[in-house]
């Protein structure tokens, strides 16, 4: 099971091996304590970064004349 808690400028991601309500409740408590311990909202960059990636598994066939 995976638990993600987000707050402005902060994110906590926890993976659990158990799939019970008790484990989820314990992980939620930990995530909330960690979110509270992290510094608050950070300044946004002037421009939002943008990136991309392109890949292919095929190759171009040779030009046979």
Secondary structure by P-SEA (a helix, b strand, c coil): cbbbbbcccbbbbbbbccccaaaaaaaaaaaaaaaaaccccccccccccccbbbbbccccccccc
